[in-house]
Amino acid sequence: MSGRAGVVRAAGCVLWRRTADGTVEVCLVHRPKYDDWSFPKGKVKAGEELRAAAVREVREETGRVCEPGARLGTVRYRAGGREKEVTYWSAEAKSGSFVPGREVDALRWLPAEEARELLSHPQDRPLVTWFLATL
């Protein structure tokens, strides 16, 4: 996995599902350590491809098996004094169920615009627009 020196590389997904009435909902996770709402994401392990890391993080944080689709883009910001880059994919939830844990204690499925409002970090909000453009 190549990248710029000193930059923390991470990957995640805008996890989505279609309800019985055809409405699209996206998944946000609550991280008690930061008391924030975000899309499932996490650091890339040594030798791991970005897309594989995104799928793994969705499974670890939401309990969902997903099918990744379009690459949405990369969000860059500073966290803990270090530069961080998180690359995201759109991913449809296929199976599995959520079990609260230490890292993620709550999960919410929301229409995209409601999710945009609940997101804690402004740099995550464009992901909703990028995701909606793939539908």
C-alpha positions as CSV (number, residue, x, y, z in Angstrom):
1,M,0.0,0.0,0.0
2,S,1.8,3.1,-1.2
3,G,1.1,6.6,0.1
4,R,2.7,9.8,1.3
5,A,5.0,9.5,4.2
6,G,3.5,10.3,7.6
7,V,-0.1,10.2,6.2
8,V,-2.5,7.9,8.0
9,R,-4.4,5.9,5.3
10,A,-7.9,4.7,6.0
11,A,-10.8,3.4,4.0
12,G,-14.6,3.2,4.5
13,C,-18.0,3.0,2.9
14,V,-21.2,4.8,2.6
15,L,-23.1,1.6,3.4
16,W,-26.7,1.7,2.0
17,R,-29.8,-0.4,1.7
18,R,-33.2,-0.1,0.0
19,T,-36.3,-0.4,2.2
20,A,-39.4,-2.3,1.2
21,D,-41.0,0.9,-0.2
22,G,-37.9,1.6,-2.3
23,T,-36.4,4.3,-0.1
24,V,-32.6,4.4,0.1
25,E,-31.1,4.6,3.5
26,V,-27.5,5.0,4.5
27,C,-25.8,3.8,7.7
28,L,-24.1,5.9,10.3
29,V,-22.2,4.6,13.2
30,H,-21.7,6.2,16.6
31,R,-18.2,5.9,18.2
32,P,-18.4,6.5,21.9
33,K,-14.6,7.3,22.1
34,Y,-15.3,10.4,20.1
35,D,-19.0,10.8,20.7
36,D,-19.5,11.3,17.0
37,W,-21.6,10.0,14.0
38,S,-19.7,8.9,10.9
39,F,-19.6,6.4,8.1
40,P,-17.9,3.1,8.9
41,K,-14.2,3.5,8.3
42,G,-10.8,2.5,9.7
43,K,-7.1,2.3,9.2
44,V,-5.6,0.2,6.4
45,K,-3.5,-2.7,7.6
46,A,0.0,-3.3,6.2
47,G,-0.3,-4.9,2.7
48,E,-4.0,-4.4,2.6
49,E,-5.7,-2.9,-0.5
50,L,-7.9,0.1,0.2
51,R,-11.2,-1.5,-1.0
52,A,-10.6,-4.6,1.0
53,A,-9.9,-2.5,4.1
54,A,-13.2,-0.6,3.5
55,V,-15.2,-3.9,3.3
56,R,-13.4,-5.2,6.4
57,E,-14.2,-2.1,8.4
58,V,-17.9,-2.2,7.4
59,R,-18.0,-5.8,8.7
60,E,-16.2,-5.0,11.9
61,E,-18.2,-1.9,12.8
62,T,-21.7,-2.8,11.5
63,G,-21.8,-6.6,11.3
64,R,-22.8,-6.3,7.7
65,V,-21.5,-8.1,4.7
66,C,-21.5,-5.6,1.8
67,E,-21.0,-5.4,-1.9
68,P,-18.8,-2.5,-2.8
69,G,-19.7,-0.4,-5.8
70,A,-18.4,2.9,-7.1
71,R,-15.4,4.6,-5.5
72,L,-16.7,7.9,-4.1
73,G,-13.5,9.8,-3.4
74,T,-11.0,10.6,-0.7
75,V,-11.5,12.9,2.3
76,R,-8.5,14.6,3.9
77,Y,-8.2,16.1,7.3
78,R,-6.0,16.4,10.4
79,A,-6.7,14.1,13.4
80,G,-4.5,13.9,16.5
81,G,-1.9,16.2,14.9
82,R,-1.5,13.9,11.8
83,E,-2.8,14.1,8.3
84,K,-5.4,11.5,7.5
85,E,-6.8,10.3,4.1
86,V,-9.9,8.2,4.0
87,T,-11.0,6.7,0.7
88,Y,-14.6,5.7,0.5
89,W,-16.8,3.4,-1.7
90,S,-20.5,3.1,-2.0
91,A,-21.5,-0.3,-0.7
92,E,-24.8,-2.1,-0.5
93,A,-25.6,-4.0,2.7
94,K,-26.3,-7.6,1.8
95,S,-26.5,-9.6,5.1
96,G,-25.5,-9.6,8.7
97,S,-26.7,-7.8,11.8
98,F,-25.3,-5.2,14.2
99,V,-24.0,-6.0,17.6
100,P,-23.0,-3.0,19.8
101,G,-19.3,-3.0,20.9
102,R,-16.6,-0.9,22.5
103,E,-15.6,0.8,19.2
104,V,-19.2,1.3,17.8
105,D,-22.1,1.4,20.3
106,A,-24.9,2.4,18.0
107,L,-25.9,2.4,14.4
108,R,-28.6,4.3,12.5
109,W,-30.2,3.8,9.1
110,L,-31.4,7.2,7.7
111,P,-32.5,8.8,4.4
112,A,-29.4,10.4,2.9
113,E,-30.3,14.0,3.7
114,E,-31.1,13.2,7.3
115,A,-27.7,11.4,7.5
116,R,-26.0,14.4,6.1
117,E,-27.4,16.5,9.0
118,L,-26.4,14.0,11.7
119,L,-22.8,13.6,10.5
120,S,-20.5,15.1,13.1
121,H,-17.7,16.2,10.8
122,P,-18.2,18.7,8.0
123,Q,-15.6,16.9,5.8
124,D,-17.9,13.8,5.6
125,R,-20.9,15.7,4.3
126,P,-19.8,15.8,0.6
127,L,-19.8,12.0,0.7
128,V,-23.6,12.1,0.7
129,T,-23.6,14.1,-2.5
130,W,-21.1,11.8,-4.1
131,F,-23.1,8.7,-3.1
132,L,-26.4,10.1,-4.4
133,A,-24.7,10.8,-7.7
134,T,-24.1,7.0,-8.1
135,L,-27.7,5.9,-7.7
